Structure formats: structure tokens, C-alpha cells
Amino acid sequence: MVIKEDKHRFVVIIEKNTFQKFKNLAQKEKRSASNLASKLITDYVDNNK
């Protein structure tokens, strides 16, 4: 997979149990965990300028 030049990747370390719960939440929204994380971060930054 190639990341576009206007995108950036970073790693977040969390507990396995928390990640599993997060994946379940993403599945309920028909998203991948990374897509949901991206949306949450984007929304947070946009709402806290």
C-alpha cells in the first residue's frame, strides 16, 4: 500500500482489549478501525481549533 504525499501515518499503542472494543465499534459503523481512528482524529482537530 502506498500512502499519498498529503497523508501521514503514525502508530498508537493501546491495550489489546481496548483495540478489540474499538474494532467492534468500527464494525458497527461498517468502517475499518483505521478509518474510524482517522475520522475521530480529524473531527477532534476540526472541533478544537
C-alpha positions in Angstrom: 0.0 0.0 0.0 1.3 3.4 -0.9 0.5 6.4 1.3 -0.3 9.6 -0.7 2.1 12.5 -0.2 -0.7 14.5 1.6 -1.2 11.8 4.2 0.8 10.8 7.2 1.0 7.6 9.2 1.7 7.1 12.9 1.5 4.3 15.4 -0.6 4.3 18.5 0.0 1.7 21.2 -3.1 0.7 23.2 -4.2 -2.3 25.2 -5.4 -5.3 23.2 -8.8 -5.3 25.0 -9.3 -1.6 24.1 -8.3 -2.2 20.5 -10.8 -5.1 20.2 -13.6 -2.9 21.6 -12.6 -0.2 19.1 -12.7 -2.7 16.2 -16.2 -3.8 17.3 -17.3 -0.1 17.3 -15.8 0.4 13.8 -17.6 -2.8 12.6 -20.9 -1.5 13.8 -20.3 1.6 11.7 -19.2 -0.5 8.7 -15.7 1.0 8.9 -12.2 -0.3 9.4 -10.5 0.5 12.7 -8.0 2.8 10.9 -10.8 4.6 9.0 -12.7 5.2 12.3 -9.5 6.4 14.0 -8.8 8.8 11.2 -12.3 10.2 11.3 -12.2 10.6 15.1 -8.8 12.4 14.9 -9.9 14.7 12.1 -13.2 15.5 13.8 -11.4 16.3 17.1 -8.8 18.6 15.4 -11.5 20.4 13.4 -13.6 20.9 16.5 -10.7 22.2 18.7 -9.1 24.8 16.5 
